[in-house]
Amino acid sequence: MNLTNLVVIAAFAGLMVGFYFLNLRREGRRLRDIPSYYRLRGSVEVAVEDGTRIHVAIGRGDILSPHGAAALVGLSMLQEIAMVASESDHPPLATAGDGLLGILAQDTLRASYNALNLSASYEQSLGRVTGLTPFSYGAGVMPLIFDEAVSTNLLIGSFGTEAALITSAGERGQSRTLAGTDNIPGQAILYAAAHEPLIGEEMYAGGAYLGEKPMHVASLHAQDTIRWIAIGLIVLFALGGLVQGLL
Amino acid sequence: MFRNLKFRAPVATIIAIASGIIMLFTYIFPLGGLRAFILDIVVIGAAAALLIGVANLTGVHLDKLRKGEKPVNSAALLIALGITFVVTLLQGYTNLYPASLPGSQWILTNIQMPVESTLMGILAITLTYAAARLITQRPNIFSVLFVLTLLVTLIGNTQFGLETGLGQTVRNFVSHGLASAGARGILIGVALGTIATGLRVLMGIDRPYGG
């Protein structure tokens, strides 16, 4: 029995629930500013008014691996955006580099259309698989940005070096790109290539900033608490090692 | 007919949460081969999803071909896809596909790898341009640090850098020191985000399956 895993997960879940009830009593969300998300909200509103399209790239993270969490965040943000922009002339378009993610993207979009009573307007081609290898995925997304009147690209998922191909297409298509990935080299690339890069755990905060659901906000507070505990333990162990070395 | 064949939201949610909790428990408690059994089923599903992904790609390009939107590109993709699929399928039957004919490995080595190498070349130019543009688009201390680190690392890996010992210093201080410390910090954040996302799915807050 792996008790450490159980304790960490139970503590995390407990903190989430605790912060959920605590936040119900407090006013305001008490979140730090991530300007990229405020600009994304602005871009979504402009896209709806302009009749341009929002492209949500979920990447190619295998849902059966830890990279799947990044893809789940992408799907969550796709849902938030679809709920706002699906009624426009050019509804949001989702691309994935994995068959399973392609199905989940279609399902997420269909659920949003159903929730908005727009089932008749839903098209299967709004969720697309553009390629199944990193470069074929990137190469498949590039023409789509030009052809589909995309004004905002949202890259949320697991991306590697191929992300630079997508952001460069966005740059040439004069569309704004907000991007986050769980991949370290991918983050370095996106820091230079995207208009609005999301670093580290910022990507996982999308639901709280876009949807403002109480449990999303609570999970961010739980993340912050555990992070400070981890920082404290790292410093403590480092100092312990130092003292032990000196004695 | 199949258009209306779908799970009702509560059923999908219950199945997703129950499967997630069972999988989580297999990592905490010794439940025999239950995890391997569930993963075997999921892997078969994922393989089927791969085929559905290919079908989706084919459908999108057939639609483009029908509408006349960049038909040459779509036709090229569909022909290449068809040939690769048929060749790879027939290769499994030696009586149908002679070994002397070029197979899927030939396609991979002589078509896909050169094309991907070309894209890698484009990527190098794209990244150089992006790094140069960064200073003008986001003029702050982090952008300056980013570009300076990039330049020092690049110079450190040239002949000049190797001869003067700059390369060794860069590797020790920047790559093994600063960069790996930063990467670990980012990874801690990513790990916490991953746990939070997983727990939200387990609690049914996030339902990325149309539930």
Interface residues (C-beta under 8 A of the other chain):
Chain A: M1 N2 L3 N5 L6 V8 I9 F12 A13 M16 I63 L64 P66 A69 A70 L72 V73 L75 S76 Q79 A96 D98 G99 L100 G102 I103 L104 D107 T108 R110 A111 Q124 S125 G127 R128 V129 T130 G131 L132 T133 F135 G138 A139 G140 P143 D147 T161 E162 A164 L165 T167 S168 D182 I184 Q187 I189 Y191 A192 A193 H195 I199 G200 E201 M203 Y204 A205 G207 K213 M215 H216 S219 L220 A222 Q223 I226 R227 A230
Chain B: A9 L24 Y27 I28 F29 P30 L39 V42 V43 G45 A46 A49 L50 L51 I52 G53 V54 N56 L57 G59 V60 D63 E69 K70 N73 Q112 V115 E116 L119 M120 I122 L123 T126 L127 Y129 A130 A131 L134 Q137 F146 A183 G185 I186 L187 I188 G189 V190 L192 G193 T194 I195 A196 T197 G198 L199 R200 V201 M203 I205 D206 R207 P208 Y209 G210 G211
